[in-house]
Amino acid sequence: MADLKKNSSEKFKERKHFARNKDRRRSLEKKEITGAKSRAAAALCVNAIEQGQSLSTSIPYFTKDLDDRDRALVMEIVYGTLRHRRLLSTTVNSLLDYSINQKFNIARALIICAIYQIVFMRAPDHAIVSSTVGACSLCHCSSFKNLVNAVLRRFLREGSHLCHDANICVEQSFPDWLYKKLEEDYKEDAKDILIKSNQHAPMFLRVETNKISREKYLEELKKAEIEATAVELTDSCIKLEEAVNVERLPLFKEGMVAVQDLAAQMTAPLLDLKPGMRVIDCCAAPGGKSAHILSIEPTTDLTVCDIDETRLESAKKELSRLNDNATYKVADMSDEATIIEGEFDRILVDAPCSGTGVIRRHPDIKWLRRKGDVDKLVQTSSKILDKAFNSLKKGGILVFSTCSILKDENIRQAEAFLKRHPDASYLPFDFKGNLVETYQRLPGEDDADGFFYTRFIKN
C-alpha cells in the first residue's frame, strides 16, 4: 500500500520542464492525480490476481485507504477486467511492438484496466488515459508512462476496437481447460454457460423469517427507496433491482436480513429440520447456510465446523450479527483422525469445490483455478462425505451441495459415494415442482448462481 500513499506530484517536481512554468506544472499535476489512485489500486488488484492472489484478499488490501466512491470504482474496474481479461490481453498484444518485461507486468495491468474502462464504462476517454498515466508513479513503473500513454492513444486513434476472436475461449475470456471440461459435460450448452458466467449477478437477500415476515421487510425496503421483489421459489428470498451497500439495508444491523444468493438459499430447506435436532454444518464458512438453518428451526442444536480458524471466525461474526447461537469447531473433516463426538440427525456438506458456478460473482476463479485442482477437490470432498456419513444417525439425512457445475464434483461424486456406502440411498426431494434425486442448477437459471444439490438417507 505504500505505492498508493505516495504523492505522484513529487515525481513531477523533479522534471525540469515542469519547473519552468509553475502554473502549468500545478495544472498538469492536478489533472494526472485526479482518479490516479483508483486506477492504481485497480491495476494492483488485477496484477495480484495474476500473481495468484484472490479478490477477497486483494480488494480490501489495495482499497483500504480509499473512500466508498473510489472503492466502488475500483471494484467495477477489477471485476470487469477479470471478466474480459483474455480478450483485453489479446487486444493489448496487438498494440504492443514488443512484450513488457515480466517485472513490469503492473504496467500491462494498467493498460488492460484502461482499455476495459474505455470500452465498457462511461468515463471520458481523456480522463481514463490521464489518470492511468498518472497511476504509473503510484505503481512504481514511472519509466513506462510514455509507453502506457502511447498504447492508449493508439487504441483510441484506431477506433477503440477489441480484437474479437473466433475462439470462444478468447472471446468469452475463459481458460481452454475449463471450457473443454464444460464442453465434455454439457456439449452445445457450454458456450451459453460461458456467456452467462460473464454476466453481472443480481443481489439477493434472505429474510430471517423467524424474526420478520418477507412482506414486512419488503415494506421496509420500500420506505428506504430500495426497489425489490419477492422470489417465489422460497419464502425468504428477495431480489434487489440494483445492488446496494449493506449499510443501506434496513434492519441489517439488527439481524433481520442477510445477503445470500437464491441458489444458496435453496440448500438448508433440504435438511427437513425438526425441533431440537442435532445438526452439523461441516464446511460452514462464511456461515450463510448455518444462519439459514437456525432461521428455519431456531431450536436446532447446531455445530458450525470449518477447517480454517479465520474463516470460522467470519461465520461466528455473521451468526452473532443475526443473534444466533451455535457450537463452533475448527476441524478438518477430510482427515480420518478428526474426532467428531456423537451422532447427528442432519448433516450438511457444502463441499469444497472449484466454484465454477459462482464465476459471475468471483471472476478471479477463472484465472486462479488449474485443471489439476479439480481432482484434488474431488478427493477432499469424497473424504468429507465419508467422514460425515459415519457421524449420521440411522434414518438421518445428509445434504450434499456445491457451487460447482462440473460433473466430476457433483453427480459423479454422488454416484461414487453411493457405491462406497450400501447403507445409503438417495432421498428424493421436490425442486421447482418436480421430484428429483439430484439437481444441477446452471449459472443464470432464475438469475441465480450455478449450484448442485442432492441428499442421502442412512438406511
C-alpha positions as a Markdown table, in Angstrom:
| # | Residue | x | y | z |
|---|---|---|---|---|
| 1 | Met | 0.0 | 0.0 | 0.0 |
| 2 | Ala | 3.0 | 2.3 | 0.2 |
| 3 | Asp | 2.6 | 2.7 | -3.6 |
| 4 | Leu | -0.9 | 4.1 | -3.2 |
| 5 | Lys | 0.2 | 6.5 | -0.4 |
| 6 | Lys | 2.9 | 8.2 | -2.4 |
| 7 | Asn | 2.2 | 11.6 | -3.8 |
| 8 | Ser | 2.9 | 11.4 | -7.5 |
| 9 | Ser | 3.5 | 15.2 | -7.7 |
| 10 | Glu | 6.9 | 14.8 | -6.0 |
| 11 | Lys | 7.9 | 12.8 | -9.1 |
| 12 | Phe | 6.8 | 15.5 | -11.4 |
| 13 | Lys | 8.7 | 18.2 | -9.5 |
| 14 | Glu | 11.9 | 16.5 | -10.3 |
| 15 | Arg | 11.3 | 17.1 | -14.0 |
| 16 | Lys | 12.9 | 20.3 | -15.3 |
| 17 | His | 10.3 | 21.2 | -17.9 |
| 18 | Phe | 7.6 | 21.4 | -15.2 |
| 19 | Ala | 9.8 | 23.7 | -13.1 |
| 20 | Arg | 9.9 | 26.3 | -15.9 |
| 21 | Asn | 6.2 | 27.0 | -15.5 |
| 22 | Lys | 4.8 | 26.8 | -12.1 |
| 23 | Asp | 1.2 | 27.3 | -13.0 |
| 24 | Arg | 1.4 | 24.8 | -15.9 |
| 25 | Arg | 3.1 | 22.3 | -13.6 |
| 26 | Arg | 0.3 | 22.6 | -10.9 |
| 27 | Ser | -2.4 | 22.2 | -13.6 |
| 28 | Leu | -0.9 | 19.0 | -15.0 |
| 29 | Glu | -0.2 | 17.5 | -11.6 |
| 30 | Lys | -3.8 | 18.1 | -10.6 |
| 31 | Lys | -5.0 | 16.6 | -13.8 |
| 32 | Glu | -2.9 | 13.5 | -13.5 |
| 33 | Ile | -3.6 | 12.9 | -9.8 |
| 34 | Thr | -7.3 | 13.1 | -10.3 |
| 35 | Gly | -8.5 | 9.4 | -10.4 |
| 36 | Ala | -4.9 | 8.1 | -10.4 |
| 37 | Lys | -5.2 | 6.4 | -7.0 |
| 38 | Ser | -8.3 | 4.5 | -8.1 |
| 39 | Arg | -6.7 | 3.3 | -11.3 |
| 40 | Ala | -3.5 | 2.3 | -9.5 |
| 41 | Ala | -5.5 | 0.3 | -6.9 |
| 42 | Ala | -7.4 | -1.4 | -9.7 |
| 43 | Ala | -4.2 | -2.4 | -11.6 |
| 44 | Leu | -2.5 | -3.6 | -8.5 |
| 45 | Cys | -5.5 | -5.8 | -7.7 |
| 46 | Val | -5.5 | -7.3 | -11.2 |
| 47 | Asn | -1.8 | -7.8 | -11.0 |
| 48 | Ala | -2.2 | -9.5 | -7.7 |
| 49 | Ile | -4.7 | -12.0 | -9.1 |
| 50 | Glu | -2.3 | -12.7 | -12.0 |
| 51 | Gln | 0.3 | -13.5 | -9.3 |
| 52 | Gly | -2.1 | -16.0 | -7.6 |
| 53 | Gln | -3.9 | -13.8 | -5.0 |
| 54 | Ser | -7.7 | -13.8 | -4.6 |
| 55 | Leu | -10.1 | -11.0 | -5.0 |
| 56 | Ser | -11.3 | -11.5 | -1.4 |
| 57 | Thr | -7.8 | -10.5 | -0.1 |
| 58 | Ser | -6.5 | -8.1 | -2.8 |
| 59 | Ile | -9.6 | -5.8 | -3.0 |
| 60 | Pro | -9.6 | -5.0 | 0.8 |
| 61 | Tyr | -5.8 | -4.6 | 0.9 |
| 62 | Phe | -5.5 | -2.2 | -2.1 |
| 63 | Thr | -8.6 | -0.1 | -1.3 |
| 64 | Lys | -8.3 | 0.3 | 2.4 |
| 65 | Asp | -7.3 | 3.9 | 2.1 |
| 66 | Leu | -9.9 | 4.9 | -0.5 |
| 67 | Asp | -13.4 | 6.3 | 0.2 |
| 68 | Asp | -16.6 | 4.4 | -0.6 |
| 69 | Arg | -17.0 | 6.0 | -4.0 |
| 70 | Asp | -13.4 | 5.2 | -5.2 |
| 71 | Arg | -13.6 | 1.7 | -3.7 |
| 72 | Ala | -16.8 | 1.1 | -5.8 |
| 73 | Leu | -15.0 | 2.3 | -8.9 |
| 74 | Val | -12.0 | 0.0 | -8.2 |
| 75 | Met | -14.3 | -3.0 | -7.8 |
| 76 | Glu | -16.1 | -2.2 | -11.1 |
| 77 | Ile | -12.9 | -1.9 | -13.0 |
| 78 | Val | -11.3 | -5.0 | -11.4 |
| 79 | Tyr | -14.4 | -7.3 | -11.8 |
| 80 | Gly | -15.0 | -6.2 | -15.3 |
| 81 | Thr | -11.3 | -6.5 | -16.3 |
| 82 | Leu | -11.2 | -10.0 | -14.9 |
| 83 | Arg | -14.4 | -11.0 | -16.7 |
| 84 | His | -12.9 | -10.0 | -20.1 |
| 85 | Arg | -9.2 | -10.4 | -19.3 |
| 86 | Arg | -8.2 | -12.8 | -22.1 |
| 87 | Leu | -10.0 | -10.7 | -24.7 |
| 88 | Leu | -8.4 | -7.5 | -23.3 |
| 89 | Ser | -5.0 | -9.1 | -23.2 |
| 90 | Thr | -5.3 | -10.2 | -26.8 |
| 91 | Thr | -6.1 | -6.6 | -27.8 |
| 92 | Val | -3.2 | -5.2 | -25.8 |
| 93 | Asn | -0.8 | -7.7 | -27.6 |
| 94 | Ser | -1.9 | -6.2 | -30.9 |
| 95 | Leu | -1.0 | -2.7 | -29.7 |
| 96 | Leu | 2.5 | -3.5 | -28.4 |
| 97 | Asp | 5.5 | -3.7 | -30.6 |
| 98 | Tyr | 7.3 | -5.7 | -28.0 |
| 99 | Ser | 6.4 | -7.6 | -24.9 |
| 100 | Ile | 6.7 | -6.0 | -21.5 |
| 101 | Asn | 9.2 | -7.4 | -19.1 |
| 102 | Gln | 7.5 | -9.6 | -16.5 |
| 103 | Lys | 9.0 | -7.4 | -13.8 |
| 104 | Phe | 6.7 | -4.6 | -15.1 |
| 105 | Asn | 3.5 | -6.6 | -15.6 |
| 106 | Ile | 1.9 | -3.9 | -13.5 |
| 107 | Ala | 2.2 | -1.5 | -16.5 |
| 108 | Arg | 0.4 | -4.1 | -18.6 |
| 109 | Ala | -2.3 | -4.3 | -16.0 |
| 110 | Leu | -2.7 | -0.6 | -16.1 |
| 111 | Ile | -3.2 | -0.7 | -19.9 |
| 112 | Ile | -5.7 | -3.6 | -19.7 |
| 113 | Cys | -7.7 | -1.9 | -17.0 |
| 114 | Ala | -7.8 | 1.3 | -19.0 |
| 115 | Ile | -9.0 | -0.4 | -22.2 |
| 116 | Tyr | -11.7 | -2.1 | -20.2 |
| 117 | Gln | -12.9 | 1.4 | -19.0 |
| 118 | Ile | -12.7 | 2.9 | -22.4 |
| 119 | Val | -14.8 | 0.1 | -24.0 |
| 120 | Phe | -17.3 | -0.7 | -21.2 |
| 121 | Met | -17.5 | 2.3 | -18.9 |
| 122 | Arg | -18.8 | 5.8 | -19.4 |
| 123 | Ala | -15.9 | 7.9 | -18.2 |
| 124 | Pro | -14.4 | 10.3 | -20.8 |
| 125 | Asp | -11.5 | 8.8 | -22.7 |
| 126 | His | -9.1 | 11.6 | -21.9 |
| 127 | Ala | -9.8 | 11.2 | -18.2 |
| 128 | Ile | -9.1 | 7.5 | -18.3 |
| 129 | Val | -5.8 | 8.0 | -20.2 |
| 130 | Ser | -4.7 | 10.8 | -17.9 |
| 131 | Ser | -5.4 | 9.1 | -14.7 |
| 132 | Thr | -3.9 | 5.8 | -15.9 |
| 133 | Val | -0.6 | 7.6 | -16.9 |
| 134 | Gly | -0.7 | 9.3 | -13.5 |
| 135 | Ala | -1.1 | 5.9 | -11.8 |
| 136 | Cys | 2.2 | 4.8 | -13.2 |
| 137 | Ser | 4.1 | 6.7 | -10.5 |
| 138 | Leu | 1.9 | 5.1 | -7.8 |
| 139 | Cys | 2.6 | 1.7 | -9.2 |
| 140 | His | 6.4 | 2.1 | -9.3 |
| 141 | Cys | 6.5 | 2.0 | -13.1 |
| 142 | Ser | 7.1 | 5.7 | -14.0 |
| 143 | Ser | 9.5 | 4.7 | -16.8 |
| 144 | Phe | 6.5 | 3.2 | -18.6 |
| 145 | Lys | 4.5 | 6.4 | -18.6 |
| 146 | Asn | 5.3 | 7.1 | -22.3 |
| 147 | Leu | 4.5 | 3.6 | -23.3 |
| 148 | Val | 1.2 | 3.5 | -21.4 |
| 149 | Asn | 0.2 | 6.8 | -22.9 |
| 150 | Ala | 1.2 | 5.8 | -26.4 |
| 151 | Val | -0.6 | 2.5 | -26.4 |
| 152 | Leu | -3.8 | 4.0 | -25.1 |
| 153 | Arg | -3.6 | 6.9 | -27.6 |
| 154 | Arg | -3.1 | 4.4 | -30.4 |
| 155 | Phe | -6.1 | 2.3 | -29.2 |
| 156 | Leu | -8.3 | 5.5 | -29.3 |
| 157 | Arg | -6.9 | 6.6 | -32.6 |
| 158 | Glu | -7.6 | 3.2 | -34.2 |
| 159 | Gly | -11.3 | 3.3 | -33.1 |
| 160 | Ser | -11.2 | 1.7 | -29.6 |
| 161 | His | -12.0 | -1.8 | -31.1 |
| 162 | Leu | -11.3 | -5.0 | -29.2 |
| 163 | Cys | -9.6 | -7.8 | -31.1 |
| 164 | His | -12.5 | -10.2 | -31.3 |
| 165 | Asp | -11.7 | -13.8 | -32.0 |
| 166 | Ala | -13.4 | -16.9 | -33.4 |
| 167 | Asn | -12.0 | -18.8 | -30.5 |
| 168 | Ile | -14.8 | -18.9 | -27.9 |
| 169 | Cys | -12.3 | -19.1 | -25.1 |
| 170 | Val | -10.7 | -15.8 | -26.2 |
| 171 | Glu | -14.0 | -14.1 | -26.9 |
| 172 | Gln | -15.5 | -15.1 | -23.6 |
| 173 | Ser | -12.2 | -14.9 | -21.7 |
| 174 | Phe | -12.1 | -18.5 | -20.3 |
| 175 | Pro | -9.1 | -20.8 | -19.9 |
| 176 | Asp | -9.0 | -23.6 | -22.5 |
| 177 | Trp | -9.0 | -26.4 | -20.0 |
| 178 | Leu | -12.2 | -25.2 | -18.3 |
| 179 | Tyr | -14.1 | -24.8 | -21.5 |
| 180 | Lys | -13.0 | -28.3 | -22.6 |
| 181 | Lys | -14.4 | -29.8 | -19.3 |
| 182 | Leu | -17.7 | -27.8 | -19.7 |
| 183 | Glu | -18.0 | -29.0 | -23.3 |
| 184 | Glu | -17.5 | -32.6 | -22.2 |
| 185 | Asp | -20.2 | -32.2 | -19.6 |
| 186 | Tyr | -22.7 | -30.0 | -21.4 |
| 187 | Lys | -22.0 | -30.3 | -25.1 |
| 188 | Glu | -23.6 | -27.5 | -27.1 |
| 189 | Asp | -24.7 | -25.7 | -23.9 |
| 190 | Ala | -21.1 | -25.0 | -22.9 |
| 191 | Lys | -21.0 | -21.7 | -24.9 |
| 192 | Asp | -24.1 | -20.4 | -23.1 |
| 193 | Ile | -22.6 | -21.3 | -19.8 |
| 194 | Leu | -19.6 | -19.1 | -20.6 |
| 195 | Ile | -21.8 | -16.2 | -21.6 |
| 196 | Lys | -24.0 | -16.5 | -18.5 |
| 197 | Ser | -20.9 | -16.8 | -16.3 |
| 198 | Asn | -19.6 | -13.4 | -17.5 |
| 199 | Gln | -22.9 | -11.6 | -16.7 |
| 200 | His | -23.4 | -9.4 | -13.6 |
| 201 | Ala | -25.0 | -11.3 | -10.8 |
| 202 | Pro | -28.0 | -9.6 | -9.0 |
| 203 | Met | -28.1 | -9.0 | -5.3 |
| 204 | Phe | -30.4 | -11.4 | -3.4 |
| 205 | Leu | -31.4 | -11.1 | 0.3 |
| 206 | Arg | -32.5 | -13.8 | 2.7 |
| 207 | Val | -35.1 | -12.5 | 5.2 |
| 208 | Glu | -34.8 | -14.0 | 8.7 |
| 209 | Thr | -38.4 | -15.2 | 8.6 |
| 210 | Asn | -38.4 | -16.4 | 12.2 |
| 211 | Lys | -38.0 | -12.7 | 13.2 |
| 212 | Ile | -39.8 | -10.7 | 10.4 |
| 213 | Ser | -42.0 | -11.7 | 7.5 |
| 214 | Arg | -40.8 | -11.2 | 4.0 |
| 215 | Glu | -43.8 | -8.9 | 3.3 |
| 216 | Lys | -43.0 | -6.7 | 6.2 |
| 217 | Tyr | -39.3 | -6.5 | 5.1 |
| 218 | Leu | -40.4 | -5.6 | 1.6 |
| 219 | Glu | -42.3 | -2.7 | 3.2 |
| 220 | Glu | -39.1 | -1.6 | 5.0 |
| 221 | Leu | -37.2 | -1.7 | 1.7 |
| 222 | Lys | -39.9 | 0.5 | 0.1 |
| 223 | Lys | -39.6 | 3.0 | 2.8 |
| 224 | Ala | -35.8 | 3.1 | 2.2 |
| 225 | Glu | -36.5 | 3.7 | -1.5 |
| 226 | Ile | -34.8 | 0.4 | -2.5 |
| 227 | Glu | -36.7 | -1.4 | -5.3 |
| 228 | Ala | -37.1 | -5.2 | -4.7 |
| 229 | Thr | -39.3 | -8.1 | -5.5 |
| 230 | Ala | -40.1 | -11.4 | -3.7 |
| 231 | Val | -38.7 | -14.6 | -5.3 |
| 232 | Glu | -41.4 | -17.2 | -5.1 |
| 233 | Leu | -39.1 | -20.2 | -5.2 |
| 234 | Thr | -38.5 | -19.8 | -1.4 |
| 235 | Asp | -40.4 | -18.0 | 1.4 |
| 236 | Ser | -37.3 | -16.0 | 2.4 |
| 237 | Cys | -35.7 | -14.7 | -0.8 |
| 238 | Ile | -35.8 | -11.1 | -2.1 |
| 239 | Lys | -34.2 | -9.8 | -5.3 |
| 240 | Leu | -33.0 | -6.2 | -5.4 |
| 241 | Glu | -33.3 | -4.2 | -8.7 |
| 242 | Glu | -29.9 | -2.8 | -8.1 |
| 243 | Ala | -27.2 | -3.8 | -5.7 |
| 244 | Val | -26.7 | -1.6 | -2.6 |
| 245 | Asn | -24.2 | -1.3 | 0.2 |
| 246 | Val | -25.4 | -3.4 | 3.2 |
| 247 | Glu | -25.3 | -0.2 | 5.3 |
| 248 | Arg | -28.3 | 1.0 | 3.3 |
| 249 | Leu | -30.4 | -2.1 | 4.1 |
| 250 | Pro | -33.0 | -1.5 | 6.7 |
| 251 | Leu | -32.6 | -3.6 | 9.9 |
| 252 | Phe | -29.4 | -5.2 | 8.7 |
| 253 | Lys | -27.5 | -4.3 | 11.8 |
| 254 | Glu | -30.5 | -5.7 | 13.8 |
| 255 | Gly | -30.0 | -9.1 | 12.3 |
| 256 | Met | -33.2 | -9.2 | 10.3 |
| 257 | Val | -31.7 | -9.9 | 6.9 |
| 258 | Ala | -28.6 | -11.5 | 5.2 |
| 259 | Val | -27.1 | -11.3 | 1.8 |
| 260 | Gln | -27.3 | -14.7 | 0.1 |
| 261 | Asp | -27.8 | -15.9 | -3.4 |
| 262 | Leu | -31.1 | -17.6 | -4.3 |
| 263 | Ala | -29.2 | -20.8 | -5.2 |
| 264 | Ala | -27.6 | -21.0 | -1.8 |
| 265 | Gln | -30.9 | -20.3 | -0.1 |
| 266 | Met | -32.4 | -23.5 | -1.5 |
| 267 | Thr | -29.9 | -25.7 | 0.3 |
| 268 | Ala | -30.8 | -25.6 | 4.0 |
| 269 | Pro | -34.5 | -26.5 | 3.5 |
| 270 | Leu | -33.4 | -29.8 | 2.1 |
| 271 | Leu | -32.4 | -30.9 | 5.6 |
| 272 | Asp | -36.1 | -31.2 | 6.5 |
| 273 | Leu | -35.4 | -29.8 | 10.0 |
| 274 | Lys | -37.4 | -30.7 | 13.1 |
| 275 | Pro | -37.3 | -29.1 | 16.6 |
| 276 | Gly | -34.3 | -29.9 | 18.7 |
| 277 | Met | -32.4 | -31.9 | 16.1 |
| 278 | Arg | -28.6 | -32.2 | 16.4 |
| 279 | Val | -27.1 | -30.8 | 13.2 |
| 280 | Ile | -23.6 | -30.2 | 11.9 |
| 281 | Asp | -22.6 | -27.9 | 9.0 |
| 282 | Cys | -19.3 | -29.5 | 8.0 |
| 283 | Cys | -17.8 | -26.7 | 5.8 |
| 284 | Ala | -19.6 | -23.8 | 7.2 |
| 285 | Ala | -17.7 | -20.6 | 6.5 |
| 286 | Pro | -18.7 | -17.9 | 5.8 |
| 287 | Gly | -21.8 | -19.0 | 7.7 |
| 288 | Gly | -24.7 | -18.2 | 5.4 |
| 289 | Lys | -26.2 | -21.7 | 5.4 |
| 290 | Ser | -25.6 | -22.2 | 9.1 |
| 291 | Ala | -27.6 | -19.0 | 9.7 |
| 292 | His | -30.4 | -20.2 | 7.4 |
| 293 | Ile | -30.6 | -23.5 | 9.4 |
| 294 | Leu | -31.2 | -21.6 | 12.6 |
| 295 | Ser | -33.7 | -19.2 | 10.9 |
| 296 | Ile | -35.7 | -22.3 | 9.7 |
| 297 | Glu | -35.5 | -24.0 | 13.1 |
| 298 | Pro | -34.2 | -21.9 | 15.9 |
| 299 | Thr | -34.2 | -24.8 | 18.4 |
| 300 | Thr | -31.6 | -26.7 | 16.3 |
| 301 | Asp | -28.5 | -27.9 | 18.3 |
| 302 | Leu | -26.1 | -26.7 | 15.6 |
| 303 | Thr | -22.4 | -27.4 | 15.3 |
| 304 | Val | -20.6 | -25.0 | 12.9 |
| 305 | Cys | -17.4 | -26.5 | 11.6 |
| 306 | Asp | -14.6 | -25.4 | 9.3 |
| 307 | Ile | -11.0 | -26.3 | 8.7 |
| 308 | Asp | -9.8 | -22.7 | 8.8 |
| 309 | Glu | -10.0 | -20.8 | 12.1 |
| 310 | Thr | -10.0 | -17.4 | 10.4 |
| 311 | Arg | -12.9 | -18.4 | 8.1 |
| 312 | Leu | -14.7 | -19.9 | 11.1 |
| 313 | Glu | -14.5 | -16.5 | 12.8 |
| 314 | Ser | -16.3 | -15.0 | 9.8 |
| 315 | Ala | -19.1 | -17.5 | 10.3 |
| 316 | Lys | -19.2 | -16.7 | 14.0 |
| 317 | Lys | -19.4 | -13.0 | 13.3 |
| 318 | Glu | -22.3 | -13.5 | 10.9 |
| 319 | Leu | -24.3 | -15.6 | 13.3 |
| 320 | Ser | -23.6 | -13.2 | 16.1 |
| 321 | Arg | -24.9 | -10.3 | 13.9 |
| 322 | Leu | -28.1 | -12.4 | 13.4 |
| 323 | Asn | -28.3 | -13.1 | 17.2 |
| 324 | Asp | -27.9 | -16.9 | 16.6 |
| 325 | Asn | -26.2 | -19.3 | 18.9 |
| 326 | Ala | -24.2 | -22.4 | 17.8 |
| 327 | Thr | -21.2 | -24.5 | 18.8 |
| 328 | Tyr | -18.1 | -23.8 | 16.8 |
| 329 | Lys | -15.4 | -26.3 | 16.0 |
| 330 | Val | -12.2 | -26.0 | 14.0 |
| 331 | Ala | -11.8 | -29.3 | 12.3 |
| 332 | Asp | -10.5 | -30.9 | 9.1 |
| 333 | Met | -13.4 | -33.1 | 8.1 |
| 334 | Ser | -11.3 | -34.8 | 5.4 |
| 335 | Asp | -8.9 | -36.1 | 8.0 |
| 336 | Glu | -9.7 | -39.6 | 9.3 |
| 337 | Ala | -8.1 | -38.7 | 12.6 |
| 338 | Thr | -10.5 | -35.8 | 13.3 |
| 339 | Ile | -12.8 | -36.6 | 16.2 |
| 340 | Ile | -16.5 | -35.7 | 15.9 |
| 341 | Glu | -18.3 | -36.7 | 19.1 |
| 342 | Gly | -21.7 | -38.3 | 18.9 |
| 343 | Glu | -24.1 | -38.7 | 16.0 |
| 344 | Phe | -26.2 | -36.2 | 14.2 |
| 345 | Asp | -29.8 | -36.2 | 12.9 |
| 346 | Arg | -28.9 | -34.0 | 10.0 |
| 347 | Ile | -25.6 | -33.2 | 8.3 |
| 348 | Leu | -24.8 | -30.5 | 5.7 |
| 349 | Val | -21.8 | -31.0 | 3.5 |
| 350 | Asp | -21.5 | -27.9 | 1.3 |
| 351 | Ala | -18.3 | -29.3 | 0.0 |
| 352 | Pro | -15.1 | -27.5 | -1.1 |
| 353 | Cys | -15.2 | -27.2 | -4.9 |
| 354 | Ser | -13.9 | -25.4 | -7.9 |
| 355 | Gly | -16.5 | -22.6 | -7.5 |
| 356 | Thr | -17.3 | -22.8 | -11.2 |
| 357 | Gly | -20.9 | -22.0 | -10.6 |
| 358 | Val | -20.2 | -18.6 | -9.0 |
| 359 | Ile | -17.7 | -17.1 | -11.5 |
| 360 | Arg | -20.3 | -14.3 | -12.1 |
| 361 | Arg | -19.5 | -13.2 | -8.5 |
| 362 | His | -15.9 | -14.3 | -8.4 |
| 363 | Pro | -14.3 | -13.8 | -11.9 |
| 364 | Asp | -10.9 | -14.5 | -10.4 |
| 365 | Ile | -11.8 | -18.2 | -10.2 |
| 366 | Lys | -11.3 | -18.4 | -14.0 |
| 367 | Trp | -7.7 | -17.4 | -13.6 |
| 368 | Leu | -6.8 | -19.0 | -10.2 |
| 369 | Arg | -8.1 | -22.5 | -10.8 |
| 370 | Arg | -6.0 | -25.1 | -12.5 |
| 371 | Lys | -7.0 | -28.3 | -14.2 |
| 372 | Gly | -5.3 | -30.4 | -11.5 |
| 373 | Asp | -7.2 | -28.6 | -8.8 |
| 374 | Val | -10.5 | -30.4 | -9.7 |
| 375 | Asp | -9.1 | -33.9 | -9.0 |
| 376 | Lys | -7.7 | -32.8 | -5.6 |
| 377 | Leu | -11.0 | -31.2 | -4.7 |
| 378 | Val | -12.9 | -34.3 | -5.7 |
| 379 | Gln | -10.7 | -36.4 | -3.4 |
| 380 | Thr | -11.1 | -34.0 | -0.5 |
| 381 | Ser | -14.9 | -33.8 | -0.9 |
| 382 | Ser | -15.0 | -37.6 | -1.1 |
| 383 | Lys | -13.2 | -37.9 | 2.3 |
| 384 | Ile | -15.5 | -35.3 | 3.9 |
| 385 | Leu | -18.6 | -37.1 | 2.7 |
| 386 | Asp | -17.4 | -40.4 | 4.1 |
| 387 | Lys | -16.4 | -38.9 | 7.4 |
| 388 | Ala | -19.7 | -37.1 | 7.7 |
| 389 | Phe | -21.8 | -40.1 | 6.9 |
| 390 | Asn | -20.1 | -42.1 | 9.7 |
| 391 | Ser | -21.5 | -39.5 | 12.1 |
| 392 | Leu | -25.0 | -39.7 | 10.7 |
| 393 | Lys | -27.7 | -41.4 | 12.7 |
| 394 | Lys | -29.7 | -44.2 | 11.1 |
| 395 | Gly | -32.6 | -42.6 | 9.4 |
| 396 | Gly | -30.7 | -39.3 | 9.3 |
| 397 | Ile | -30.3 | -37.1 | 6.3 |
| 398 | Leu | -27.1 | -35.8 | 4.7 |
| 399 | Val | -27.4 | -32.9 | 2.3 |
| 400 | Phe | -24.6 | -32.6 | -0.2 |
| 401 | Ser | -24.2 | -29.4 | -2.2 |
| 402 | Thr | -21.5 | -27.5 | -4.1 |
| 403 | Cys | -21.3 | -24.2 | -6.0 |
| 404 | Ser | -19.7 | -26.1 | -8.9 |
| 405 | Ile | -21.1 | -27.0 | -12.3 |
| 406 | Leu | -18.5 | -29.7 | -13.1 |
| 407 | Lys | -20.0 | -33.2 | -13.1 |
| 408 | Asp | -16.9 | -34.8 | -11.6 |
| 409 | Glu | -17.5 | -32.8 | -8.4 |
| 410 | Asn | -21.2 | -33.3 | -8.4 |
| 411 | Ile | -23.3 | -36.1 | -9.9 |
| 412 | Arg | -20.3 | -38.4 | -10.4 |
| 413 | Gln | -19.2 | -37.7 | -6.8 |
| 414 | Ala | -22.7 | -38.6 | -5.6 |
| 415 | Glu | -22.8 | -41.8 | -7.6 |
| 416 | Ala | -19.4 | -42.9 | -6.3 |
| 417 | Phe | -20.5 | -42.1 | -2.7 |
| 418 | Leu | -23.5 | -44.5 | -3.1 |
| 419 | Lys | -21.2 | -47.2 | -4.4 |
| 420 | Arg | -19.0 | -46.9 | -1.3 |
| 421 | His | -21.9 | -46.9 | 1.1 |
| 422 | Pro | -24.5 | -49.6 | 0.5 |
| 423 | Asp | -26.4 | -48.4 | 3.6 |
| 424 | Ala | -27.0 | -45.0 | 1.9 |
| 425 | Ser | -29.6 | -44.1 | -0.8 |
| 426 | Tyr | -30.9 | -41.0 | -2.5 |
| 427 | Leu | -33.7 | -39.3 | -0.7 |
| 428 | Pro | -35.8 | -37.6 | -3.4 |
| 429 | Phe | -36.9 | -34.0 | -2.9 |
| 430 | Asp | -39.3 | -31.6 | -4.5 |
| 431 | Phe | -37.4 | -29.0 | -6.6 |
| 432 | Lys | -39.3 | -26.4 | -8.5 |
| 433 | Gly | -42.4 | -28.7 | -8.7 |
| 434 | Asn | -40.5 | -31.9 | -9.7 |
| 435 | Leu | -39.5 | -34.8 | -7.6 |
| 436 | Val | -35.8 | -35.3 | -8.2 |
| 437 | Glu | -32.8 | -37.2 | -6.7 |
| 438 | Thr | -30.3 | -34.6 | -7.8 |
| 439 | Tyr | -30.5 | -31.2 | -9.3 |
| 440 | Gln | -27.8 | -29.3 | -11.2 |
| 441 | Arg | -28.5 | -25.5 | -11.5 |
| 442 | Leu | -26.5 | -23.7 | -14.1 |
| 443 | Pro | -25.4 | -20.1 | -13.9 |
| 444 | Gly | -28.2 | -17.6 | -14.6 |
| 445 | Glu | -31.0 | -20.0 | -14.1 |
| 446 | Asp | -33.6 | -18.0 | -12.1 |
| 447 | Asp | -30.9 | -15.3 | -12.2 |
| 448 | Ala | -29.1 | -17.4 | -9.6 |
| 449 | Asp | -25.7 | -19.0 | -9.3 |
| 450 | Gly | -24.7 | -22.4 | -10.5 |
| 451 | Phe | -25.3 | -25.0 | -7.8 |
| 452 | Phe | -25.6 | -28.7 | -7.2 |
| 453 | Tyr | -28.0 | -30.4 | -4.7 |
| 454 | Thr | -28.6 | -33.9 | -3.5 |
| 455 | Arg | -29.4 | -35.7 | -0.3 |
| 456 | Phe | -28.9 | -39.1 | 1.1 |
| 457 | Ile | -30.6 | -41.1 | 3.9 |
| 458 | Lys | -28.9 | -43.6 | 6.1 |
| 459 | Asn | -30.9 | -46.9 | 5.9 |
